[in-house]
Amino acid sequence: MKKLIACMSVVACMFPVFASAQTISECRDRQKLTEMAMEVRDRVSNGESEDSLLMWAGNIEAPGLQAAAYKAIEAYTFQYAPGSISQVVTVMGYMCSKTYRP
């Protein structure tokens, strides 16, 4: 019985590490982040409201990707548009990773 409890304790302690590694890999998916940034850019250029974009970002389930989406919305609705998608994606990746590693 003690061995079972010990094994369960180890598994319970290791689960957050495995979950964190999986979610951080989402943040490293530059293709996904680039697609998100381009979608936000296109939606803003088509006149979609910031409120609508914020609702879209709020429906993203992964907390890191949600933070990245909010950062893209901020970048493209700010008075001065960013220089390139690459700059936005870099900041999005940072915000995504920061969500999982405070």
C-alpha positions as CSV (number, residue, x, y, z in Angstrom):
1,M,0.0,0.0,0.0
2,K,2.9,2.3,0.8
3,K,4.4,1.7,-2.6
4,L,1.2,2.5,-4.3
5,I,0.9,5.8,-2.4
6,A,4.5,6.6,-3.1
7,C,4.0,6.0,-6.9
8,M,0.8,8.1,-6.9
9,S,2.7,10.9,-5.2
10,V,5.4,10.8,-7.8
11,V,2.9,10.8,-10.7
12,A,1.0,13.7,-9.1
13,C,4.2,15.7,-8.7
14,M,5.3,15.0,-12.2
15,F,2.0,15.8,-14.0
16,P,2.4,19.6,-13.9
17,V,5.9,19.2,-15.5
18,F,4.4,17.2,-18.4
19,A,1.4,19.5,-18.8
20,S,3.7,22.6,-18.8
21,A,6.0,21.1,-21.4
22,Q,3.1,20.4,-23.7
23,T,1.7,23.9,-23.4
24,I,5.0,25.6,-23.8
25,S,5.5,23.7,-27.1
26,E,2.3,25.5,-28.3
27,C,4.2,28.7,-27.7
28,R,7.1,27.5,-29.8
29,D,4.9,26.8,-32.8
30,R,5.8,29.8,-34.9
31,Q,3.5,28.7,-37.7
32,K,0.5,28.7,-35.4
33,L,1.5,32.1,-33.9
34,T,2.1,33.5,-37.4
35,E,-1.3,32.3,-38.6
36,M,-2.9,34.0,-35.6
37,A,-1.1,37.3,-36.2
38,M,-2.0,37.3,-39.8
39,E,-5.6,36.6,-39.0
40,V,-5.8,39.5,-36.5
41,R,-4.0,41.8,-39.0
42,D,-6.5,40.8,-41.8
43,R,-9.5,41.2,-39.6
44,V,-8.4,44.6,-38.4
45,S,-7.7,45.7,-42.0
46,N,-11.2,44.6,-42.9
47,G,-12.7,46.9,-40.2
48,E,-13.6,44.3,-37.6
49,S,-14.0,46.0,-34.2
50,E,-11.6,45.5,-31.3
51,D,-14.5,44.2,-29.1
52,S,-15.2,41.4,-31.6
53,L,-11.5,40.5,-31.7
54,L,-11.3,40.4,-27.9
55,M,-14.3,38.1,-27.9
56,W,-12.6,35.8,-30.4
57,A,-9.4,35.7,-28.3
58,G,-11.4,35.1,-25.1
59,N,-12.8,31.9,-26.7
60,I,-9.3,30.4,-27.2
61,E,-8.9,27.7,-24.5
62,A,-5.1,27.5,-24.2
63,P,-4.1,30.2,-21.8
64,G,-0.7,30.9,-23.5
65,L,-2.3,31.1,-27.0
66,Q,-5.0,33.3,-25.6
67,A,-2.3,35.7,-24.2
68,A,-0.6,35.6,-27.6
69,A,-3.9,36.5,-29.3
70,Y,-4.5,39.4,-27.0
71,K,-1.0,40.7,-27.7
72,A,-1.6,40.5,-31.5
73,I,-4.8,42.4,-31.1
74,E,-3.0,45.0,-29.1
75,A,-0.3,45.3,-31.7
76,Y,-2.7,45.7,-34.6
77,T,-5.3,48.0,-33.0
78,F,-2.6,50.3,-31.5
79,Q,-2.2,53.7,-33.2
80,Y,1.1,52.7,-34.9
81,A,1.0,49.4,-36.8
82,P,4.0,47.1,-36.2
83,G,6.7,46.8,-38.7
84,S,6.4,43.1,-39.5
85,I,4.6,39.9,-38.7
86,S,7.9,38.6,-37.4
87,Q,8.1,41.2,-34.7
88,V,4.5,40.5,-33.6
89,V,5.1,36.7,-33.6
90,T,8.2,37.1,-31.4
91,V,6.3,39.1,-28.8
92,M,3.4,36.7,-29.0
93,G,5.7,33.8,-28.3
94,Y,7.2,35.6,-25.3
95,M,3.7,36.4,-23.9
96,C,2.6,32.8,-24.5
97,S,5.7,31.4,-22.7
98,K,5.4,33.9,-19.9
99,T,1.8,32.7,-19.2
100,Y,3.2,29.2,-18.3
101,R,6.4,30.4,-16.6
102,P,5.6,33.4,-14.3
